[in-house]
Amino acid sequence: MDDSQTSINARISDLKWWTAIAIVVIGLLLTGTGWHSLRVTERDLLQAQFESDADILVTMLQRDFDGVLDTGRSMKAFYTGSILVQRHEFVEFTNLFTLADPFIRSVQWVVYVPHEERDVHEERGSRAVGDSYEIIEPTNDSWVPARPRSGYYPAYFSVAEDADRWPAGIDWGAYPAVTQALQRSRETGTSSLVGPVEIPPSKGDVKSDQHFHHFLAVVPLDPNLLDSNSEAEAVFPDADPEELYRTAQHTYAIISLRTIALQDLFERLIAPPPIDLHIVDDTDGDSPRLIHSVVHPGSTSAWRAEDVEDRDHLFHRESLEIETVGWSVHAVSTPDYLERHRSHLPLIFLLLGLIVTGGLAAFVFNLMGRSELIQQKVEERTRELRRTQLKAEEATRAKSDFLANMSHEIRTPMNGIVGMLKLLTDTALTPKQREYIRLAEDSAAGLLELINDILDFSKVEARQLQLRNKPFYLGDLVGETLQTLVNRATDKGLDLLYRLPADLNVELIGDPDRLRQILINLVGNAIKFTHEGHISVAVEIEDRREDEVTLLFSVTDTGEGIRRAKQEEIFQAFQQADTTTTRLHGGTGLGLSIASQLIELMDGEIWLESKLHEGSTFYFTAVFDTRKSPEKPPEKVVDSLKGVPVLVVVSPNHDRQEIDSIMTAWGLDTHFADTGERALQILDEVVDHQYSFQLIVIETELPDQTGIELSRKINGLSNWRNVPRILFSSRGQLLATEQMTESGVTHQLCGPLRPSTLLKAIRQALALKEPEQLSKRPLHTIADKEAQLCVLLVEDNPVNQRVTSRLLEKRGHQVVVAANGSEAVERFEKEGPFDVVLMDIQMPIMDGYEATRAIRRHETKTGDHTPVVALTAHAMEEDRKRVIDAGMDDYLSKPVTPKTLYDTVERVAADDES
């Protein structure tokens, strides 16, 4: 094991300890947090339950006190209408309450007696209740005569269970608290509670708090009594004089309550909660005073003022609504209550948390202890995967090199084949020979398409497919693309139509080559699977912004249609609409897969709609940047065409609306005829009206005659034989120069029409000055004379030397041939200057890259610059980049078509001159 592996294992060993410790710490934190949260939640729930239980007890206690006060109020209501109260009357009425309410121990009729009337009061009382009646007050354990004071509050009538404990004559004025309650009740007219009050025991009692401390209820009565005994005797002559009582002072009812009855509060419940109730006087907020405690049976707790903040108990405070009394009930939980309601969930959670934390830490520690072995296996697998990856990369490179070499080896002879076929078509051939050549050209084109598809698919697999953005014009691109396909459509008797948005007057920035590839694939498939009818290409603006446009393309055919089961698979690689062994059409099945990848790179999407035996429509969107077109015809050019009368003769099958919209935008006064006879009729009518057409545009394929026949007839009309005529063929058929001269045609175009090509032909036909902004692409006219160029052709293949030289010489250019890069450099230095250098890349002795660098080094001495165009069978994107980096100006991939060759050579030469 090497040092790096040892270091890794050591780090893993340290890591497992730290990881285990971290898990324990985190586990303890989470467990503690959860345990605390459960405790808090449990406490809150327990507090809510405790308050509910305490409320029940306080409600019952409140009801008992309210019952006593209701008794006093009933007495007050009964005696308020009386002018005389007799003892037997008081006893009978009071017994109704004392017998019905076990909470009441005694009820006494209390009057206020000034000191000066004490003797009279005691004498009258002795006659009424017995010889022993006197105003008395308690000592520690007995009753004694009341001490002199300004006034007394003796009990005159008394109804009690124990007469010794509640004797008549007891002076409540001896108790300051009771005196205050009596005065307060008199002043406010409300009842009041006093307690606890210590009453001396009766004979045989054992002194205890339970027996000697009582609550008293004070109720003001105020009956309408007579002022004197004589008045009473006059009103009640038959009454016992000893039972008549006269007073002009205050009268009260004092009700003594049983403290034991409060304790019986718990016995009234089926399942009394273990809660202690403490009645507290809160009048002095700083020093609350305990009045009485009602404790649960078996409880030994005592009231404490600090119970409010003691977290060992549950606490709840509730006010007693007893008129002027400021009492409250403090409910305190007992240990039994807490034990009965305590949940073990927090403890269970704590134990489980500790167990899980420990188990997880042990598991992770054990798992990471095995990581050294796992790490070794991972390292072995990684090395194995690296070896496999290297082999895969080598295989990919080998495949790419193989594809590139095969492409180069196939394209090199194909360049000769295609070139020779093009040269052969310009010789005198029989119809049968010309048919054979056309079939050979189609086969070469099919082979080239197959090679391109395989190369593109290889790029797709390697994710190396990229777009090269540059400016282009949609109308020119679509027109040029369809021109390359018009012969295939014509051979099958199909019309090839297209429609562009009239308001798209901007230059697009994108990859025109890849867009052309998509259209060629879709339109080519449409032609392949359509046997009659037409192919229509339409472009619409789906979305438009300031510097961006989204275009919707559609390719519609009237062909076989695609079964629904195949519609979802058709965009996958190696999938075709017809996969049977007897299929009528060839192909690799890669075209739509590559097209969908290209469309995705253009930020678009592709889909289709199809019905079997009715045709299909392929839709796709693409996003392009836009800018105002620098090649848009200037206003003065458009103004020069405004109002010019033009006769356009097109068949009913042609897209007349497209031509009309283009020409109307230029200001031309356009008139249409759909047959040759109708055109002749219009020309005849115009003569009679002294109206003259300045231009006639004729389609080659008319319903009643050909365009060339109509032009010959126009030659026979003296008024029209000198009017310039443009002949266009929607099926790509062009006339020889002799035929054009003989028929009077001055310009001919190959359809589908491109707006820029049509504009240039119209301007040349009308002899207007061509602006520099317009396209410099050559037109097939009898008046065109291209400037002669001197071209250095560097090519090692003899066949390709001959083909390329012959094509350039046929165009009128002078060609100097070099067989390798070394010879090319020598000829450039001795026989130069040249207008253009066509440089093959792969050559013996010196390749094209080195030769180009040598030429550029030579030019640094002369200060000149000669355009160098790569002419190579290499077709990969990296090949294009290499030639540009080597100092070349452009790139041509073999096989090269004559048109591409002419356009590129003449364009780079013109750009170099400018």
Beta strands, then each sheet from edge to edge (+ up, - down):
strand 1: 104-111
strand 2: 113-114
strand 3: 136-138
strand 4: 143-145
strand 5: 151-152
strand 6: 155-160
strand 7: 192-198
strand 8: 213-220
strand 9: 251-257
strand 10: 275-281
strand 11: 289-294
strand 12: 315-319
strand 13: 327-333
strand 14: 470-472
strand 15: 495-499
strand 16: 506-510
strand 17: 534-544
strand 18: 548-557
strand 19: 606-611
strand 20: 615-628
strand 21: 645-649
strand 22: 669-673
strand 23: 695-699
strand 24: 725-729
strand 25: 747-750
strand 26: 790-794
strand 27: 814-818
strand 28: 836-839
strand 29: 868-872
strand 30: 890-893
sheet 1: 6+ 1- 9+ 8- 7+
sheet 2: 2+ 5-
sheet 3: 3+ 4-
sheet 4: 11+ 10- 13+ 12-
sheet 5: 14+ 16- 20+ 18- 17+ 15+
sheet 6: 14+ 16- 20+ 19-
sheet 7: 22+ 21+ 23+ 24+ 25+
sheet 8: 27+ 26+ 28+ 29+ 30+
end
